[in-house]
Amino acid sequence: MDAHKALIAQIEAEMRATAGWTGRPHLAPRVRAALLAVRREAFVPPALRAEAYANHPLRIGHGQTISQPFIVALMTELLDPMPDHVVLEIGTGSGYQAAVLAALVHHVYSVEVIPALSAQAQTALTREGVGNVTLRIGDGAVGWPEHAPYDGIIVTAAGPTVPPALIAQLRPGGRMVLPLGEPFGDQMLTLIVKNADGNFTRRDILPVAFVPLTGG
């Protein structure tokens, strides 16, 4: 078994092991196919490409990381992405999560606060032929209102509360997956579902560790 397929097998094993908390005992076939289609080595620094299919985070510079593949898979699963969806990502990072989402939805809009990372992600996405991702440099906490409402929002950095602007930009019935908690403290991967009245329900999923959400 090659490293890419071995990683998917590890992710499937973790899905089974955490199903009591997540409610997701296995990868949906479309999500599994997207994870197999996206080459993770294209989104990590050249010096770390030998570790591209290890099931742990990797540093990508500027104090940021590319998330553990299991967490990328789980967050994608919880979003319930559909082919006609338009999704907002907060924290482009390496571009890997955006590439996985792009294989599953109509379009991904992604905001990154660090210009150098956004540029690197754009280069990687272009090189990999991913054409349905649009990047922007800015404060992720304010979202990207011009393209709202979004069917799903995924946040790849942690803050203590749900940014109100992101709730406002989520369509009724839409889902948001994000880590909530103090920077470098206890954090919880959280699923938000927006109700028709504009309020939302919140469900704790798993303890996690993410870099802090910067900006507003």
Secondary structure as the mmCIF struct_conf table of DSSP 4:
data_model
#
loop_
_struct_conf.conf_type_id
_struct_conf.id
_struct_conf.beg_label_comp_id
_struct_conf.beg_label_asym_id
_struct_conf.beg_label_seq_id
_struct_conf.end_label_comp_id
_struct_conf.end_label_asym_id
_struct_conf.end_label_seq_id
HELX_RH_AL_P HELX_RH_AL_P1 ALA A 3 ALA A 17
TURN_TY1_P TURN_TY1_P1 THR A 18 THR A 18
HELX_RH_AL_P HELX_RH_AL_P2 ALA A 19 THR A 22
BEND BEND1 GLY A 23 GLY A 23
BEND BEND2 HIS A 26 HIS A 26
HELX_RH_AL_P HELX_RH_AL_P3 PRO A 29 ALA A 37
BEND BEND3 VAL A 38 VAL A 38
HELX_RH_3T_P HELX_RH_3T_P1 ARG A 40 PHE A 43
BEND BEND4 VAL A 44 VAL A 44
HELX_RH_3T_P HELX_RH_3T_P2 PRO A 46 GLU A 51
TURN_TY1_P TURN_TY1_P2 ALA A 52 TYR A 53
BEND BEND5 ALA A 54 HIS A 56
STRN STRN1 LEU A 58 GLY A 61
TURN_TY1_P TURN_TY1_P3 HIS A 62 GLY A 63
STRN STRN2 GLN A 64 ILE A 66
HELX_LH_PP_P HELX_LH_PP_P1 SER A 67 GLN A 68
HELX_RH_AL_P HELX_RH_AL_P4 PRO A 69 LEU A 79
TURN_TY1_P TURN_TY1_P4 PRO A 83 ASP A 84
STRN STRN3 VAL A 86 ILE A 90
TURN_TY1_P TURN_TY1_P5 GLY A 93 SER A 94
BEND BEND6 GLY A 95 GLY A 95
HELX_RH_AL_P HELX_RH_AL_P5 TYR A 96 ALA A 102
TURN_TY1_P TURN_TY1_P6 ALA A 103 LEU A 104
BEND BEND7 VAL A 105 HIS A 106
STRN STRN4 HIS A 107 GLU A 112
BEND BEND8 VAL A 113 VAL A 113
HELX_RH_AL_P HELX_RH_AL_P6 PRO A 115 ARG A 127
TURN_TY1_P TURN_TY1_P7 GLU A 128 GLY A 129
BEND BEND9 ASN A 132 ASN A 132
STRN STRN5 VAL A 133 ILE A 137
BEND BEND10 GLY A 138 GLY A 138
HELX_RH_3T_P HELX_RH_3T_P3 GLY A 140 VAL A 142
HELX_RH_3T_P HELX_RH_3T_P4 PRO A 145 HIS A 147
HELX_LH_PP_P HELX_LH_PP_P2 ALA A 148 PRO A 149
STRN STRN6 TYR A 150 VAL A 155
BEND BEND11 ALA A 157 ALA A 157
STRN STRN7 ALA A 158 GLY A 159
BEND BEND12 PRO A 160 THR A 161
HELX_RH_AL_P HELX_RH_AL_P7 PRO A 164 GLN A 169
STRN STRN8 LEU A 170 GLY A 181
TURN_TY1_P TURN_TY1_P8 PRO A 183 PHE A 184
BEND BEND13 GLY A 185 GLY A 185
STRN STRN9 GLN A 187 LYS A 194
TURN_TY1_P TURN_TY1_P9 ALA A 196 ASP A 197
BEND BEND14 GLY A 198 GLY A 198
STRN STRN10 PHE A 200 VAL A 208
HELX_LH_PP_P HELX_LH_PP_P3 VAL A 211 VAL A 211
STRN STRN11 PRO A 212 PRO A 212
HELX_LH_PP_P HELX_LH_PP_P4 LEU A 213 LEU A 213
#
